[in-house]
């Protein structure tokens, strides 16, 4: 995914600005999410029908 698709997802799924969704910089990996953030993959949204805000069940799965 590139920054353009990231913008499409955040706008299309109406991420509130207060969520402060961030696209990683070029030298970051999925393991570099800052404290308090989670890494979400485009396939969650585009193929897995994942929606935010997530249910508590999904939060527990992601934490696991």
VMD Tcl script that draws the C-alpha trace (Angstrom):
set ca {
  {0.00 0.00 0.00}
  {1.16 3.49 -0.71}
  {0.21 6.84 0.81}
  {-2.54 7.32 -1.80}
  {-4.34 4.10 -0.85}
  {-3.85 4.94 2.83}
  {-5.59 8.28 2.25}
  {-8.41 6.52 0.35}
  {-8.96 4.09 3.23}
  {-8.85 6.73 5.97}
  {-11.26 8.97 4.05}
  {-13.47 6.18 2.68}
  {-13.93 4.57 6.08}
  {-14.25 7.98 7.72}
  {-11.47 7.75 10.26}
  {-12.00 10.65 12.69}
  {-9.08 13.10 12.80}
  {-8.66 12.49 16.54}
  {-7.61 8.90 15.74}
  {-4.43 10.40 14.25}
  {-4.02 7.59 11.71}
  {-0.45 7.58 10.43}
  {1.20 6.17 7.35}
  {4.66 4.83 8.28}
  {7.74 6.61 7.01}
  {9.89 4.88 4.42}
  {12.31 3.38 6.98}
  {9.61 2.06 9.35}
  {8.22 -1.47 9.49}
  {4.91 -2.76 10.84}
  {6.70 -3.48 14.13}
  {7.52 0.22 14.61}
  {4.06 1.43 15.60}
  {4.37 4.05 18.37}
  {3.00 3.24 21.84}
  {-0.77 3.40 21.82}
  {-1.01 2.59 18.09}
  {-1.74 -0.65 16.28}
  {-0.74 -1.74 12.81}
  {-3.63 -2.43 10.46}
  {-3.22 -3.91 7.02}
  {-5.16 -2.79 3.96}
  {-6.50 -6.33 3.50}
  {-8.30 -5.99 6.86}
  {-10.45 -3.32 5.27}
  {-10.52 -4.19 1.59}
  {-10.86 -7.98 1.79}
  {-11.74 -8.74 5.41}
  {-14.58 -6.24 5.81}
  {-12.95 -4.90 8.99}
  {-14.51 -1.69 10.32}
  {-13.62 0.81 12.99}
  {-14.36 1.33 15.76}
  {-13.62 -2.32 16.40}
  {-15.63 -4.55 18.69}
  {-14.08 -5.64 21.98}
  {-13.80 -9.13 20.51}
  {-11.64 -7.83 17.65}
  {-9.55 -5.76 20.07}
  {-8.79 -8.90 22.10}
  {-7.79 -10.76 18.95}
  {-5.46 -7.96 17.86}
  {-3.92 -7.74 21.34}
  {-3.31 -11.49 21.33}
}
mol new
graphics top color blue
foreach p $ca { graphics top sphere $p radius 0.5 }
foreach p [lrange $ca 0 end-1] q [lrange $ca 1 end] { graphics top cylinder $p $q radius 0.2 }
display resetview
